């Protein structure tokens, strides 16, 4: 975060700290991730390794929640990208587009299984005991 200068050239405000820079980078990465960008690609502009972002998220609860929210939002971006690809598919691109759409659907389902996952039916077998109490007043 650059210092703001007054007319006379004196710095105002507090100087940026390493924590301010870390938060700025982390926020930038999370914003990109929320828009469907891979962490690997989002950190390149900052010269970082994806493991650094994951470490920061694991060490700080607030950053962890921010990262989890970004991954949650990414599901919508991935689902919309799958729809866009499907709508633009031609006979020539069908095979490649199908792989892309299936991968995007899978990733969206992993991030938000209730919204994008397959519905699971639960079946039971064996005996069950049900006790019914009827009250007569």
C-alpha angles and dihedrals in degrees: 000000000000121000117253114235127215123218090271094051098253118138117244127197125027122306118255115267128209088255091055090052092046091051092047092051093044092049091049091051093047091050090053092046090051088057092054100265116142115247088236090060095039094057096048093083089057096045093241137133117241088238089067092060092047090049092050090049091050094048098048122048094206092052090044091055091047091051093046090051091050091051089048091052091047090068090070092049091050093048091050091049090052090052092048092051092047092051092050096046117126131188089262096051099037099107096046092042092051090056091049093048093047091050093048091048090050092050092047090049091052092052096043111015095171092058103032106017128100114269110251122214116207116215126186131194133192131049125324127191120216121188116201120194116198118191120200116199 
